[in-house]
Amino acid sequence: MSNDCLFCKIVAGTIPARTLFEDGSCVAFPDVHPQAPVHVLVVPKQHLVSLAETDREHTDLLGRLLAAAAEVARMQGLEKGYRVVINTGHDGGQTVGHLHLHVLGGRHMGWPPG
């Protein structure tokens, strides 16, 4: 855990969030700035700055994060489809320095729009 990390504070319960899913590896909660009707963040409990910081020792954790994203999508009723996004680094659009997955859905997410 990083003392100055927003997501670590949410995982620790020092910053409140509406938990939608939790297991031993991760926690999921709604994004405060949603980009789709359903926008949930899946955050590992272990502090990792980004996907770029992971390696083979994190294979099990990364698999659990993807499985949690699929479970969140089912729980949110996204049977018509959804998108899972991992922004990595400044140029990749990452705004919080803690690895997290975005589960987005509730509307057509592909191209062309609509």
ZAFIZA-781784 format. One record per atom (N, C-alpha, C): residue number from 1; chain; y, x, z. Coordinates in Angstrom, 2 decimals. Example, Ala and Ser with C-alpha at 12.3 -4.5 7.8 and 13.67 -1.06 7.14 Angstrom:
BEGIN
(1,A,(-5.69,13.19,7.80))
(1,A,(-4.50,12.30,7.80))
(1,A,(-3.30,13.20,7.80))
(2,A,(-2.25,12.85,7.08))
(2,A,(-1.06,13.67,7.14))
(2,A,(0.03,12.90,7.87))
***
This chain:
BEGIN
(1,A,(-1.19,0.85,0.00))
(1,A,(0.00,0.00,0.00))
(1,A,(1.23,0.88,0.00))
(2,A,(2.21,0.47,-0.78))
(2,A,(3.50,1.14,-0.83))
(2,A,(4.50,0.31,-0.05))
(3,A,(5.20,0.92,0.88))
(3,A,(6.12,0.20,1.75))
(3,A,(7.29,-0.45,1.02))
(4,A,(7.66,0.08,-0.15))
(4,A,(8.81,-0.46,-0.87))
(4,A,(8.42,-1.27,-2.10))
(5,A,(7.13,-1.59,-2.25))
(5,A,(6.65,-2.32,-3.42))
(5,A,(6.65,-3.82,-3.16))
(6,A,(7.32,-4.57,-4.02))
(6,A,(7.40,-6.02,-3.90))
(6,A,(6.01,-6.66,-3.84))
(7,A,(5.13,-6.27,-4.76))
(7,A,(3.80,-6.89,-4.80))
(7,A,(2.94,-6.48,-3.61))
(8,A,(3.09,-5.26,-3.11))
(8,A,(2.37,-4.87,-1.89))
(8,A,(2.81,-5.73,-0.72))
(9,A,(4.09,-6.06,-0.67))
(9,A,(4.59,-6.92,0.41))
(9,A,(4.04,-8.34,0.28))
(10,A,(3.89,-8.82,-0.94))
(10,A,(3.29,-10.14,-1.14))
(10,A,(1.82,-10.11,-0.74))
(11,A,(1.09,-9.07,-1.14))
(11,A,(-0.32,-8.93,-0.76))
(11,A,(-0.46,-8.88,0.76))
(12,A,(0.44,-8.17,1.43))
(12,A,(0.39,-8.03,2.88))
(12,A,(0.86,-9.28,3.62))
(13,A,(1.52,-10.20,2.90))
(13,A,(2.00,-11.42,3.52))
(13,A,(3.38,-11.31,4.14))
(14,A,(4.06,-10.18,3.95))
(14,A,(5.41,-10.04,4.51))
(14,A,(6.47,-10.70,3.63))
(15,A,(6.14,-10.95,2.38))
(15,A,(6.96,-11.78,1.49))
(15,A,(6.08,-12.96,1.09))
(16,A,(6.54,-14.18,1.33))
(16,A,(5.71,-15.33,1.03))
(16,A,(5.55,-15.58,-0.47))
(17,A,(4.39,-16.04,-0.85))
(17,A,(4.10,-16.47,-2.21))
(17,A,(3.03,-17.55,-2.13))
(18,A,(3.06,-18.44,-3.09))
(18,A,(2.06,-19.52,-3.15))
(18,A,(0.79,-18.95,-3.79))
(19,A,(-0.18,-18.65,-2.98))
(19,A,(-1.42,-18.05,-3.46))
(19,A,(-2.25,-19.09,-4.19))
(20,A,(-2.60,-18.78,-5.44))
(20,A,(-3.44,-19.67,-6.25))
(20,A,(-4.89,-19.22,-6.26))
(21,A,(-5.11,-17.93,-6.02))
(21,A,(-6.46,-17.36,-6.04))
(21,A,(-6.40,-16.07,-5.22))
(22,A,(-7.48,-15.81,-4.49))
(22,A,(-7.57,-14.55,-3.76))
(22,A,(-9.03,-14.20,-3.55))
(23,A,(-9.34,-12.93,-3.71))
(23,A,(-10.66,-12.42,-3.35))
(23,A,(-10.45,-11.05,-2.71))
(24,A,(-11.49,-10.29,-2.56))
(24,A,(-11.38,-9.00,-1.89))
(24,A,(-10.58,-7.96,-2.66))
(25,A,(-10.39,-8.18,-3.96))
(25,A,(-9.74,-7.20,-4.81))
(25,A,(-8.33,-7.55,-5.23))
(26,A,(-8.03,-8.85,-5.29))
(26,A,(-6.75,-9.23,-5.89))
(26,A,(-6.24,-10.56,-5.33))
(27,A,(-5.01,-10.84,-5.69))
(27,A,(-4.37,-12.10,-5.33))
(27,A,(-3.60,-12.58,-6.56))
(28,A,(-3.52,-13.90,-6.74))
(28,A,(-2.80,-14.48,-7.88))
(28,A,(-1.79,-15.49,-7.36))
(29,A,(-0.61,-15.46,-7.97))
(29,A,(0.47,-16.36,-7.57))
(29,A,(1.38,-16.61,-8.77))
(30,A,(2.14,-17.71,-8.76))
(30,A,(3.03,-18.01,-9.89))
(30,A,(4.13,-16.96,-10.04))
(31,A,(4.47,-16.66,-11.29))
(31,A,(5.59,-15.78,-11.58))
(31,A,(6.89,-16.51,-11.24))
(32,A,(7.84,-15.83,-10.62))
(32,A,(9.10,-16.48,-10.24))
(32,A,(10.03,-16.66,-11.44))
(33,A,(9.73,-15.97,-12.55))
(33,A,(10.49,-16.13,-13.79))
(33,A,(9.53,-16.48,-14.92))
(34,A,(8.97,-17.70,-14.91))
(34,A,(7.92,-18.04,-15.87))
(34,A,(8.40,-18.00,-17.32))
(35,A,(7.53,-17.49,-18.17))
(35,A,(7.77,-17.42,-19.61))
(35,A,(6.96,-18.46,-20.38))
(36,A,(6.22,-19.28,-19.67))
(36,A,(5.40,-20.34,-20.26))
(36,A,(5.21,-21.41,-19.17))
(37,A,(4.76,-22.61,-19.55))
(37,A,(4.53,-23.64,-18.54))
(37,A,(3.61,-23.18,-17.41))
(38,A,(2.61,-22.38,-17.74))
(38,A,(1.76,-21.74,-16.73))
(38,A,(1.98,-20.24,-16.87))
(39,A,(2.41,-19.61,-15.79))
(39,A,(2.63,-18.15,-15.79))
(39,A,(2.25,-17.65,-14.40))
(40,A,(1.07,-17.09,-14.32))
(40,A,(0.51,-16.63,-13.05))
(40,A,(0.32,-15.12,-13.12))
(41,A,(0.63,-14.44,-12.02))
(41,A,(0.41,-13.00,-11.92))
(41,A,(-0.87,-12.75,-11.13))
(42,A,(-1.70,-11.86,-11.63))
(42,A,(-2.91,-11.42,-10.92))
(42,A,(-2.65,-9.96,-10.53))
(43,A,(-2.64,-9.71,-9.22))
(43,A,(-2.21,-8.43,-8.68))
(43,A,(-3.34,-7.81,-7.86))
(44,A,(-3.70,-6.55,-8.15))
(44,A,(-4.70,-5.92,-7.30))
(44,A,(-4.13,-5.65,-5.91))
(45,A,(-4.98,-5.73,-4.91))
(45,A,(-4.55,-5.43,-3.54))
(45,A,(-4.29,-3.94,-3.38))
(46,A,(-4.98,-3.13,-4.15))
(46,A,(-4.77,-1.69,-4.16))
(46,A,(-3.51,-1.38,-4.95))
(47,A,(-2.64,-0.54,-4.40))
(47,A,(-1.41,-0.20,-5.11))
(47,A,(-1.71,0.83,-6.20))
(48,A,(-1.51,0.41,-7.43))
(48,A,(-1.55,1.28,-8.60))
(48,A,(-0.27,0.97,-9.36))
(49,A,(0.47,1.98,-9.75))
(49,A,(1.77,1.75,-10.38))
(49,A,(1.63,1.00,-11.69))
(50,A,(0.67,1.40,-12.52))
(50,A,(0.50,0.74,-13.82))
(50,A,(-0.89,1.01,-14.35))
(51,A,(-1.21,0.39,-15.47))
(51,A,(-2.49,0.62,-16.12))
(51,A,(-2.64,2.10,-16.49))
(52,A,(-1.54,2.76,-16.81))
(52,A,(-1.58,4.18,-17.18))
(52,A,(-2.08,5.06,-16.04))
(53,A,(-2.02,4.57,-14.82))
(53,A,(-2.45,5.34,-13.65))
(53,A,(-3.95,5.19,-13.40))
(54,A,(-4.62,4.30,-14.12))
(54,A,(-6.04,4.07,-13.90))
(54,A,(-6.90,5.02,-14.70))
(55,A,(-8.14,5.17,-14.27))
(55,A,(-9.13,5.95,-15.01))
(55,A,(-10.50,5.33,-14.78))
(56,A,(-11.55,6.04,-15.10))
(56,A,(-12.90,5.47,-14.99))
(56,A,(-13.25,5.02,-13.58))
(57,A,(-12.67,5.63,-12.57))
(57,A,(-12.99,5.21,-11.20))
(57,A,(-12.47,3.80,-10.90))
(58,A,(-11.59,3.29,-11.75))
(58,A,(-11.02,1.95,-11.56))
(58,A,(-11.70,0.89,-12.42))
(59,A,(-12.79,1.25,-13.10))
(59,A,(-13.45,0.33,-14.01))
(59,A,(-13.85,-0.98,-13.32))
(60,A,(-14.45,-0.91,-12.16))
(60,A,(-14.86,-2.12,-11.45))
(60,A,(-13.65,-2.98,-11.09))
(61,A,(-12.60,-2.36,-10.60))
(61,A,(-11.39,-3.11,-10.24))
(61,A,(-10.79,-3.80,-11.47))
(62,A,(-10.70,-3.08,-12.58))
(62,A,(-10.14,-3.67,-13.79))
(62,A,(-10.98,-4.85,-14.27))
(63,A,(-12.29,-4.73,-14.17))
(63,A,(-13.17,-5.85,-14.52))
(63,A,(-12.95,-7.05,-13.60))
(64,A,(-12.79,-6.79,-12.32))
(64,A,(-12.54,-7.88,-11.37))
(64,A,(-11.19,-8.56,-11.64))
(65,A,(-10.20,-7.77,-12.06))
(65,A,(-8.90,-8.36,-12.39))
(65,A,(-9.01,-9.30,-13.59))
(66,A,(-9.76,-8.88,-14.61))
(66,A,(-9.94,-9.74,-15.79))
(66,A,(-10.74,-10.99,-15.43))
(67,A,(-11.77,-10.84,-14.61))
(67,A,(-12.55,-12.01,-14.18))
(67,A,(-11.67,-12.96,-13.36))
(68,A,(-10.79,-12.42,-12.53))
(68,A,(-9.87,-13.26,-11.76))
(68,A,(-8.91,-13.98,-12.69))
(69,A,(-8.43,-13.30,-13.73))
(69,A,(-7.53,-13.94,-14.70))
(69,A,(-8.23,-15.11,-15.38))
(70,A,(-9.49,-14.96,-15.73))
(70,A,(-10.25,-16.06,-16.35))
(70,A,(-10.43,-17.21,-15.37))
(71,A,(-10.69,-16.90,-14.10))
(71,A,(-10.84,-17.95,-13.09))
(71,A,(-9.52,-18.69,-12.88))
(72,A,(-8.43,-17.96,-12.83))
(72,A,(-7.11,-18.58,-12.69))
(72,A,(-6.84,-19.51,-13.86))
(73,A,(-7.17,-19.07,-15.08))
(73,A,(-6.96,-19.90,-16.26))
(73,A,(-7.77,-21.19,-16.17))
(74,A,(-9.02,-21.10,-15.71))
(74,A,(-9.83,-22.31,-15.52))
(74,A,(-9.20,-23.22,-14.47))
(75,A,(-8.77,-22.63,-13.37))
(75,A,(-8.16,-23.42,-12.29))
(75,A,(-6.87,-24.11,-12.75))
(76,A,(-6.17,-23.50,-13.69))
(76,A,(-4.91,-24.05,-14.18))
(76,A,(-5.12,-25.00,-15.36))
(77,A,(-6.36,-25.22,-15.75))
(77,A,(-6.67,-26.16,-16.82))
(77,A,(-6.29,-25.67,-18.21))
(78,A,(-6.39,-24.38,-18.44))
(78,A,(-5.99,-23.81,-19.72))
(78,A,(-7.16,-23.74,-20.71))
(79,A,(-7.92,-24.84,-20.81))
(79,A,(-9.09,-24.84,-21.68))
(79,A,(-8.75,-24.73,-23.16))
(80,A,(-7.51,-25.03,-23.56))
(80,A,(-7.12,-24.90,-24.97))
(80,A,(-6.77,-23.45,-25.34))
(81,A,(-6.65,-22.59,-24.32))
(81,A,(-6.38,-21.18,-24.57))
(81,A,(-5.26,-20.65,-23.69))
(82,A,(-5.18,-19.34,-23.65))
(82,A,(-4.17,-18.68,-22.83))
(82,A,(-4.07,-17.23,-23.29))
(83,A,(-3.08,-16.55,-22.77))
(83,A,(-2.85,-15.15,-23.08))
(83,A,(-2.87,-14.37,-21.77))
(84,A,(-3.48,-13.18,-21.78))
(84,A,(-3.45,-12.26,-20.65))
(84,A,(-2.72,-11.00,-21.13))
(85,A,(-1.68,-10.62,-20.40))
(85,A,(-0.83,-9.51,-20.79))
(85,A,(-0.72,-8.52,-19.64))
(86,A,(-0.78,-7.22,-19.98))
(86,A,(-0.49,-6.16,-19.01))
(86,A,(0.63,-5.31,-19.61))
(87,A,(1.81,-5.42,-19.04))
(87,A,(2.92,-4.57,-19.46))
(87,A,(2.79,-3.24,-18.72))
(88,A,(2.98,-2.14,-19.45))
(88,A,(2.78,-0.82,-18.86))
(88,A,(3.99,0.06,-19.13))
(89,A,(4.66,0.48,-18.08))
(89,A,(5.81,1.38,-18.20))
(89,A,(7.06,0.68,-18.68))
(90,A,(8.15,1.39,-18.59))
(90,A,(9.46,0.84,-18.97))
(90,A,(9.46,0.32,-20.41))
(91,A,(9.01,1.14,-21.35))
(91,A,(9.01,0.73,-22.76))
(91,A,(8.04,-0.41,-23.04))
(92,A,(7.05,-0.59,-22.18))
(92,A,(6.10,-1.68,-22.32))
(92,A,(6.57,-2.97,-21.66))
(93,A,(7.74,-2.94,-21.05))
(93,A,(8.30,-4.14,-20.44))
(93,A,(7.91,-4.36,-18.98))
(94,A,(7.31,-3.35,-18.33))
(94,A,(6.92,-3.50,-16.93))
(94,A,(8.17,-3.44,-16.05))
(95,A,(8.35,-4.44,-15.20))
(95,A,(9.54,-4.50,-14.34))
(95,A,(9.24,-4.29,-12.87))
(96,A,(7.97,-4.39,-12.47))
(96,A,(7.57,-4.12,-11.08))
(96,A,(6.54,-3.00,-11.12))
(97,A,(6.76,-1.96,-10.33))
(97,A,(5.88,-0.79,-10.33))
(97,A,(4.60,-0.99,-9.56))
(98,A,(3.85,-2.01,-9.94))
(98,A,(2.53,-2.30,-9.36))
(98,A,(1.74,-2.98,-10.48))
(99,A,(0.59,-2.44,-10.83))
(99,A,(-0.24,-3.03,-11.88))
(99,A,(-0.39,-4.53,-11.66))
(100,A,(-0.22,-5.31,-12.72))
(100,A,(-0.44,-6.75,-12.62))
(100,A,(-0.72,-7.32,-14.00))
(101,A,(-1.46,-8.42,-14.01))
(101,A,(-1.78,-9.13,-15.24))
(101,A,(-1.00,-10.44,-15.24))
(102,A,(-0.48,-10.78,-16.41))
(102,A,(0.18,-12.07,-16.61))
(102,A,(-0.82,-13.00,-17.29))
(103,A,(-1.03,-14.18,-16.73))
(103,A,(-1.82,-15.22,-17.36))
(103,A,(-0.83,-16.29,-17.81))
(104,A,(-0.71,-16.46,-19.13))
(104,A,(0.29,-17.36,-19.70))
(104,A,(-0.39,-18.44,-20.52))
(105,A,(0.04,-19.68,-20.35))
(105,A,(-0.54,-20.77,-21.13))
(105,A,(0.22,-22.06,-20.91))
(106,A,(-0.41,-23.14,-21.34))
(106,A,(0.22,-24.46,-21.22))
(106,A,(1.02,-24.84,-22.45))
(107,A,(1.02,-23.97,-23.45))
(107,A,(1.65,-24.24,-24.75))
(107,A,(1.00,-23.29,-25.76))
(108,A,(1.27,-23.53,-27.03))
(108,A,(0.75,-22.65,-28.08))
(108,A,(1.34,-21.26,-27.88))
(109,A,(0.50,-20.25,-27.76))
(109,A,(0.95,-18.90,-27.48))
(109,A,(0.86,-17.98,-28.70))
(110,A,(0.35,-18.48,-29.81))
(110,A,(0.13,-17.63,-30.97))
(110,A,(1.28,-17.65,-31.97))
(111,A,(1.00,-17.10,-33.12))
(111,A,(1.97,-17.06,-34.20))
(111,A,(1.36,-17.77,-35.38))
(112,A,(2.04,-18.60,-36.10))
(112,A,(3.45,-18.94,-35.89))
(112,A,(3.61,-19.91,-34.71))
(113,A,(4.82,-19.95,-34.14))
(113,A,(5.07,-20.84,-33.01))
(113,A,(4.80,-22.30,-33.39))
(114,A,(4.42,-23.07,-32.37))
(114,A,(4.24,-24.52,-32.56))
(114,A,(2.90,-24.88,-32.91))
***
